[in-house]
Amino acid sequence: MDKVRVHAFVSGRVQGVFFRASTMDEAASIGGLTGWVRNLSDGRVEVVCEGDRDNVERLTKWLHRGPSGALVSGVDVKTEKPTGEFADFDMRF
């Protein structure tokens, strides 16, 4: 399969609504994804994700809506060259 990497910044009401934990759950549910998610000091959530193109696209699509308490106003997604540096998908602080 075609491996890809995305680096996304999610804006809106995305902190304090379990966005990071829900992103980890969604990545686990999709399967085969590695990378991380973290809150930024400016109120956005940052996500780096690698995996098969279809799975990464599924997570990226999910980022546009997030968990039920979130109100996503924008998602800036950049495609990058996959590095294979991650063993799993986790939360950074």
Backbone as CSV, one residue per row, in Angstrom:
resi,resn,N_x,N_y,N_z,CA_x,CA_y,CA_z,C_x,C_y,C_z
1,MET,0.827,-1.184,0.000,0.000,0.000,0.000,0.876,1.253,0.000
2,ASP,0.287,2.330,-0.375,0.945,3.626,-0.466,0.978,4.292,0.911
3,LYS,2.167,4.469,1.487,2.312,5.116,2.797,2.366,6.631,2.617
4,VAL,1.667,7.339,3.512,1.646,8.801,3.478,1.783,9.339,4.897
5,ARG,2.049,10.638,4.963,2.141,11.341,6.251,1.422,12.669,6.113
6,VAL,0.631,13.007,7.123,0.005,14.325,7.167,0.380,15.013,8.469
7,HIS,0.449,16.330,8.379,0.706,17.188,9.541,-0.452,18.174,9.553
8,ALA,-1.301,18.071,10.571,-2.535,18.848,10.599,-2.602,19.741,11.835
9,PHE,-3.232,20.900,11.637,-3.516,21.835,12.719,-5.020,22.065,12.725
10,VAL,-5.662,21.728,13.846,-7.117,21.795,13.961,-7.483,22.998,14.830
11,SER,-8.351,23.867,14.302,-8.772,25.083,14.986,-10.225,24.988,15.410
12,GLY,-10.588,25.816,16.372,-11.964,25.878,16.856,-12.003,25.559,18.338
13,ARG,-13.141,25.063,18.799,-13.241,24.608,20.189,-12.757,23.156,20.209
14,VAL,-11.446,22.998,20.343,-10.839,21.672,20.225,-9.990,21.294,21.440
15,GLN,-9.941,22.173,22.436,-9.266,21.834,23.684,-10.296,21.805,24.799
16,GLY,-10.107,20.879,25.729,-11.064,20.733,26.828,-12.297,19.937,26.443
17,VAL,-12.250,19.273,25.288,-13.391,18.478,24.808,-12.956,17.046,24.472
18,PHE,-11.829,16.612,25.034,-11.282,15.270,24.828,-10.872,15.014,23.375
19,PHE,-10.451,16.080,22.696,-10.062,15.931,21.288,-8.848,15.017,21.151
20,ARG,-7.831,15.212,22.006,-6.629,14.372,21.906,-6.943,12.907,22.164
21,ALA,-7.642,12.631,23.244,-7.980,11.244,23.576,-8.857,10.625,22.496
22,SER,-9.796,11.394,21.986,-10.682,10.889,20.939,-9.917,10.638,19.639
23,THR,-8.920,11.482,19.351,-8.090,11.266,18.163,-7.311,9.966,18.305
24,MET,-6.779,9.721,19.496,-6.070,8.454,19.724,-7.016,7.268,19.556
25,ASP,-8.227,7.372,20.096,-9.212,6.294,19.957,-9.566,6.058,18.495
26,GLU,-9.753,7.142,17.749,-10.108,7.029,16.331,-8.970,6.390,15.547
27,ALA,-7.736,6.798,15.831,-6.576,6.209,15.159,-6.490,4.715,15.450
28,ALA,-6.738,4.328,16.702,-6.719,2.908,17.067,-7.838,2.148,16.370
29,SER,-9.008,2.773,16.270,-10.152,2.149,15.612,-9.882,1.923,14.122
30,ILE,-9.261,2.898,13.494,-8.926,2.768,12.071,-7.846,1.710,11.892
31,GLY,-6.841,1.744,12.746,-5.761,0.759,12.719,-4.654,1.109,11.738
32,GLY,-3.454,0.662,12.061,-2.320,0.830,11.172,-1.761,2.236,11.102
33,LEU,-2.131,3.101,12.035,-1.662,4.483,12.020,-0.630,4.711,13.120
34,THR,0.364,5.525,12.827,1.351,5.919,13.813,1.460,7.440,13.815
35,GLY,1.980,7.992,14.890,2.154,9.434,14.983,1.802,9.936,16.358
36,TRP,1.292,11.178,16.420,0.968,11.769,17.711,-0.030,12.911,17.565
37,VAL,-0.574,13.303,18.716,-1.508,14.426,18.808,-1.140,15.228,20.046
38,ARG,-1.240,16.564,19.959,-0.959,17.408,21.128,-1.735,18.722,21.045
39,ASN,-1.949,19.318,22.219,-2.526,20.657,22.297,-1.429,21.682,22.082
40,LEU,-1.772,22.786,21.445,-0.860,23.903,21.284,-1.291,25.046,22.189
41,SER,-0.351,25.893,22.558,-0.657,26.993,23.474,-1.624,28.021,22.879
42,ASP,-1.776,28.024,21.551,-2.688,28.978,20.911,-4.122,28.448,20.787
43,GLY,-4.392,27.280,21.387,-5.744,26.728,21.380,-6.021,25.710,20.303
44,ARG,-5.082,25.523,19.382,-5.260,24.517,18.329,-4.773,23.153,18.814
45,VAL,-5.097,22.124,18.037,-4.572,20.774,18.236,-3.724,20.438,17.016
46,GLU,-2.553,19.866,17.271,-1.628,19.472,16.208,-1.596,17.950,16.122
47,VAL,-1.627,17.436,14.892,-1.622,15.992,14.660,-0.612,15.660,13.573
48,VAL,0.222,14.662,13.836,1.091,14.086,12.811,0.713,12.621,12.718
49,CYS,0.448,12.163,11.500,-0.045,10.803,11.307,0.573,10.178,10.070
50,GLU,0.997,8.919,10.197,1.518,8.153,9.066,0.771,6.829,8.953
51,GLY,0.678,6.338,7.739,0.068,5.039,7.498,-0.346,4.907,6.050
52,ASP,-1.130,3.871,5.776,-1.649,3.673,4.429,-2.555,4.847,4.059
53,ARG,-2.511,5.247,2.809,-3.242,6.427,2.348,-4.709,6.419,2.777
54,ASP,-5.411,5.323,2.577,-6.840,5.274,2.916,-7.077,5.510,4.407
55,ASN,-6.234,4.925,5.250,-6.404,5.071,6.696,-6.086,6.494,7.158
56,VAL,-5.040,7.082,6.603,-4.694,8.460,6.953,-5.807,9.402,6.494
57,GLU,-6.367,9.154,5.324,-7.473,9.983,4.836,-8.697,9.859,5.734
58,ARG,-8.949,8.669,6.266,-10.080,8.482,7.184,-9.891,9.307,8.450
59,LEU,-8.679,9.283,9.019,-8.432,10.071,10.220,-8.506,11.566,9.910
60,THR,-7.954,11.960,8.779,-7.989,13.373,8.392,-9.436,13.845,8.234
61,LYS,-10.270,13.033,7.638,-11.696,13.385,7.499,-12.345,13.516,8.873
62,TRP,-12.012,12.611,9.779,-12.561,12.664,11.133,-12.131,13.947,11.849
63,LEU,-10.902,14.415,11.622,-10.410,15.636,12.264,-11.298,16.838,11.947
64,HIS,-11.960,16.816,10.821,-12.825,17.932,10.432,-14.094,18.023,11.288
65,ARG,-14.424,16.974,12.016,-15.592,17.029,12.899,-15.205,16.782,14.352
66,GLY,-14.238,15.913,14.623,-13.775,15.636,15.978,-14.824,14.965,16.833
67,PRO,-14.575,14.935,18.149,-15.534,14.311,19.062,-16.778,15.185,19.229
68,SER,-17.780,14.647,19.909,-19.078,15.318,19.988,-19.014,16.699,20.637
69,GLY,-18.112,16.953,21.562,-18.048,18.248,22.222,-17.260,19.305,21.469
70,ALA,-16.605,18.912,20.393,-15.763,19.840,19.636,-16.589,20.655,18.646
71,LEU,-16.045,21.813,18.310,-16.610,22.636,17.248,-15.433,23.058,16.372
72,VAL,-15.169,22.261,15.344,-14.016,22.476,14.477,-14.336,23.589,13.484
73,SER,-13.488,24.609,13.463,-13.697,25.711,12.523,-12.745,25.648,11.336
74,GLY,-11.689,24.858,11.458,-10.753,24.732,10.346,-9.729,23.653,10.595
75,VAL,-9.258,23.066,9.505,-8.194,22.068,9.570,-7.206,22.383,8.457
76,ASP,-5.989,22.693,8.838,-4.912,22.951,7.878,-4.084,21.675,7.783
77,VAL,-4.119,21.026,6.632,-3.445,19.742,6.446,-2.344,19.882,5.404
78,LYS,-1.166,19.448,5.788,-0.042,19.412,4.866,0.412,17.973,4.702
79,THR,0.638,17.559,3.466,1.166,16.233,3.195,2.681,16.300,3.226
80,GLU,3.285,15.357,3.930,4.732,15.297,4.053,5.219,13.907,3.671
81,LYS,6.506,13.779,3.494,7.098,12.472,3.183,7.124,11.627,4.456
82,PRO,6.595,10.397,4.401,6.613,9.541,5.594,8.037,9.180,5.984
83,THR,8.274,9.119,7.299,9.610,8.816,7.808,9.696,7.444,8.470
84,GLY,8.565,6.912,8.901,8.574,5.627,9.597,9.159,5.719,11.000
85,GLU,9.232,6.928,11.556,9.895,7.135,12.848,9.055,6.747,14.053
86,PHE,7.757,6.537,13.888,6.877,6.281,15.017,6.544,4.797,15.133
87,ALA,6.477,4.316,16.386,6.105,2.922,16.633,4.609,2.774,16.859
88,ASP,3.964,3.851,17.324,2.536,3.800,17.607,1.955,5.212,17.482
89,PHE,0.715,5.363,17.893,0.073,6.676,17.872,-0.153,7.070,19.324
90,ASP,0.442,8.213,19.747,0.325,8.582,21.145,0.042,10.068,21.326
91,MET,-0.080,10.450,22.588,-0.384,11.816,22.962,0.898,12.480,23.471
92,ARG,1.146,13.660,22.984,2.299,14.440,23.453,1.799,15.602,24.279
93,PHE,2.666,16.039,25.184,2.306,17.143,26.088,3.248,18.297,25.923
